[in-house]
Amino acid sequence: MASTNSNILARNEMDPTSIMALFSALGDVYFFIKDTEGRFLAGNNLQLEKLGLDSEEQLIGKTDYDFFPSYMIAHYAKDDSQVMDSGEPILRRVELVANPDGSVSWHVTSKFPLYNKSGTCVGIVGSMRDFDRSDNAWQPYRRMNAVVEYISQHYTDPIEIADLASVASLSISQLERRFRTVFEQTPVRFIIRYRLTRASQVLMHSDATVSQIAQNVGFYDHSHFTREFQKLFGIAPGRYRREHGSTKLMSDA
């Protein structure tokens, strides 16, 4: 473990040895520690890979704002605050996470409050399991595996709920109930959010027009795409590109 991490954790009266030993033992798990201000204190090698970093020194002191799209940050920060304020963990939440290459992937995320020896909450400990890396991560949601895979492969095309029900070998009502239980949202909202997430990554890494991107991710009505994008991200697609694009990209918005 880097000496910087040891010093930071020591000031919070925590022994870093057992924590980092756990990091090393979990070969298919992304692991991180944040302080109460959302700054990263530590992360294992998979976490560094996920963020496109070469060393832990590049992570320490950074926040989610340095790595993720804006709408994801608000979601992450809300979860972090909830865990620290309530003292209750968030367990096995299924969510999309952006990758450095502009793609997105499914993860199961858990977060726990981190206490010092005096019983004061000094941050959070979190873990993510990537469906692509770990069969165990997906095991509790196995019945929905085919549905998620279908959405991932066909999100650019029109998708009917009946199609998803058929893939899952369920009735439409059974699918919707089970989908809400697993993902805490309807299949329709899930599909829209998936398309918007893909669009947000393309906006940052491509100079295609907003209209082209909207159509390429499955929105055949530019106005509908813009409304949904602004509802989720809080800003229009063109502005999102200007604020988060990797280069100075111009849009048609």
N, C-alpha and C positions, 0 to 999 in steps of 0.2 A: 504494500500500500504506500502511496506517495506520502512524503512527510507533510505536505500541505494539508492533506486530509486528516492526518493524525493530529495536527495542531488544532484544526477547526473543531474536530470532534472532542478533543481533550478539553477545550474551553467550555464545552457543554457537559463536561464530566461524564463522557461516555468512553468505554473501552472499545476501540475500533477493531481489535484483533478478531473477535468472534464474528463480527459483522462481515468483515472482508473474507474470512474463511468460508462463510456461507456463500458469498459471491462466487468464489472459486469452485464450489461444489455443485453449483446449479448450471450445468452446461448448456441447457436449452432455454434459459430464462434471462430476460433483460432485467437488470436490477439497478436501483438508484436510491440515493438519499438526498432530500432537500431540506433546507432550513425553513424557518417560519416566513421568510421573505420570498420563498420560491427559488432560492439559489441552489444549484447543485453542489453537494458536498462530496459526492462519490458516485461512481458508476462502474459496472463491470465491463469486460471487453465487448460483449454483445451490445450493451447500451451505447458504447462509443461507436460501434459499427452502425447502429441504427441512426445515429445522429451525424454520420459522416466524418467522425473525428479520428485522429491518429493517436492521440494520447489523452490520458486523464487530465493532464494540465490544461488542455483546451476546453475541458468541461467545467472545471471548478469555478464557481462564482457566476457562471452563466445561468440564464433562466430559460423557460420554454419560449419566451419571446425571441430568443436568438435562433430557434430551430424550427418552429412550427407555424402553420398558417394562423391568422388572427382568430378565426372562429373556434379553432381547436384550443387555442390558449385560454379563451374565456371559459371553456368547458373544463379544461384541466385545472385552472385556478379555482373554480367553484368547487370542484371535487376536493382539492387539497384543503381549502378552507373548511369545508364540511367535516373532513376527517379530523383536523386539528381542533376545531371548535367543539365537536360533539364527543370526541374520543372514541368514536365508533369507526371501524374499518369499512372500506368499500371492497366487496369480495366478488371476484369472477365476473366483472362487467365486460361484455363483448363490445368492441369498438374498432373503428378504422383508425390507423395511424399512418401518417405520411412518411415516405422513405426519401433519402437524399437524392435518388435518381428521378424523382417526380412520380413514382408509382405509389400505391397505397396497399396496405395489407391488413388482415384481420388479426386482432389480438384479444386475449383475455387478460384484463388488468385488475390488480388488487392493490390497495393502499392501506397502510396502517399508521396510526400516530406513533411518533418517536419520542420517548421520554428520557430525561436525564435521571441521575440518581436521586434527585430531590423530588421527582414526580412531576416536573414541569414539562409540558410538551414543547419540544425544541425543533420540530419538523415532522417529516413523514418518511417512511420507507415504502418503496413501491416496487412492484414486479410486473412484468408483462410476459406472456407466452405467445409466441407467433404460431398461428395455425400451420404455416408452411414448414416450420421446423419441428413441431412437436405434435405427435398424434394424441398425446395425453391432454393437451390443451383443448382439443376439440371434442374429446370423448363425451362430456355431459351434453353437448349440443349435436350429437351425431345424427339425430333424425333430421335436423335442419341442414346438414352438410350439403346435400344435393341441391337444396333450394338456394343456398348462398352461392354455390358453384355455378348454378344456372344463371343467377343474377349477374355474377362477375363476367360470365361469358357472353351474355345477351343484353347487357345494359344499354347498348347503342340501338337496340331494336325495341319496338313496342312489346311490353310484357303484361300479360293478363294474369290476374290472380288465379284464374282457373288453370293456367299453365303451371304455376307454382304448386298448386294443390295436387295436380297430376304427378308432378315430379316427386312430391313427398308421399304419394299414395294416401292422401287424406282428402276429406271433403273440404270445400272452401271454408266453412265455419270452423272446422277442426284446425285447419292451417292457420287461420287468423288468430284463434285463441292461443295456439301453441307459439306462434310467432310473437305475440304480445308478451307471453310469459318469458321467452328467451331473450328478446331484444328490446322489450319495453317500448315498442312502437308498432304501428301497423305495417304490413308489407309495402303498401303504397308509399308511406313516408320513408321507409327504409330505402326503397329504390330511388326516390327523389334525392335523398341525402347522399346515397352512393354516387349518383350521377354528378351531383354538385361537388362532391369531394374530388372526383376525377377531374372535373372542369377546373377547379381551383389550382390543381397541379399543372394542368396544361397551360393555364393563363400565366403561370410563373415561368414556364420553361419553353414556351412556343410563341411565335409571332403571328399565328393564325388569328383571323378576326374573331370577335366575340360571336358573331353569327355562325361562323364555321364551327367553333368550339361547341356552341349550344347544340347544333345538329349532330356533331360527332359523338356527343355523350348521350344522345337520346331525346333531346328536346327539339321538337319540330315547330315550336312556336317561340320565336325570339323573345317576345314580351313575357311569356310565361317563365322562360328561363331567367330573365332579368329579375322578375318579381321574386321568384323562389330564391335566387342567389342573394338578393338584397335582404330577404327575410332571414336567411341563415347566417350570412356573413356580416350584415349590418351596413354594407356598402355595395355600390354597383360593380359589376364585373370589370369595367374599364378602370375604375379607381383602384380596385383590388390589384390589378396588374401593375399599375403605376407604383403602388406602395410596396408590393411584395415580389415583383418580377426580378429575376436574376440579372437581367439587363434592362436597359431603357427601352421597353417595348411600347409601341403605340397601338391603341385599339381603335375600333370603329364606333365605340360607345359615345 
